[in-house]
């Protein structure tokens, strides 16, 4: 089974990104043919600074490699290093109804938040469809809020297939399991839009201070507390092994503890959990030539498949003999 996913280089990953998506993306490389790319063309709809985009793109690559993406098992590349995807995007755009794009939830949401209504933002789903279809992807792992994009991709592919004959594989969404609710520093769901995130690779001292400032309730220390539903306990559960988690739950039910103890346990457990990725990221950052080799190899492999699919689509619609 061929799996494909893209990561936008619009900011550093936080704990919620990892437990909600990245960890599951990486797990899928073990038993599937996996393609993962950094979607720098998509990021152009919001980032208007060249140095920022280049820096974010490299950071995203380093983050994925450090967190366990194995370039020997998966194809990792930067979106713009496969120019075939842009050409396929035009072939698809020429037959995509305006009404289909006007109904896209993400476009309407972004415009309602005051983001510029540029053409790239409006046609974003077509480029996303090209990203998926050009690798004959069978499965696209997404969050529940991204299922519509895969459905739109299927609609675009079915329309092309209807007019020009069977050309594209119809992908299916794989909704990522909500394996853990990851609360932010205010107790709400961790999200960049809420400004409540804890980044995976931020310096340890500032990160620990951020953890120690997490909002808590005002219940007395001596009161027993039910762990389930408590956001500090939920954070600790992301990192702790079963015996340590059981011990923490027992402490909650006994009472007589301070939230500072739980916060310190979260800081210690998270530091241990991400210690190996931190070390690996530092090593990769110190050898940019190795990272460049990985991306060049990934782009080469991706272009082989992309070229095959693009030629198939070109022949089907008549722009190639």
PyMOL commands that set and color helices and strands:
alter all, ss='L'
color gray80, all
select helices_A, chain A and resi 15-27+40-43+50-66+79-81+84-93+98-102+105-112+119-122+124-133+144-164+192-194+204-212+231-239+242-254+259-273+275-285+288-317
alter helices_A, ss='H'
color red, helices_A
select strands_A, chain A and resi 2-7+33-38+74-78+139-142+172-175
alter strands_A, ss='S'
color yellow, strands_A
deselect
rebuild
show_as cartoon
